[in-house]
Amino acid sequence: MRLQRRVQAFKEALPNVTEIIQAQCLFGDPDYMLHIVTKDLPAFQRLYDEKLSALPHVLRLMSTLVMKTILQNRPLQI
């Protein structure tokens, strides 16, 4: 399968995972960053094992959990 089709299949699968509240395509490594909200850590583990790892053409997953939000929705000084 061509790369463009694999990428498209991945992108089309994302809306089916309701816990994903934002998805971004990145320069460099990793290729995508998914912002996810779950009820608790066990729910995240189930999501990771059952849905995220089953997304089309996913070769590797890497997770980072937010410990604390320091600054959010800051108005731009333009």
Helices and strands as residue ranges (DSSP letters): H 3-13, G 14-16, E 20-25, E 32-36, H 41-47, I 48-52
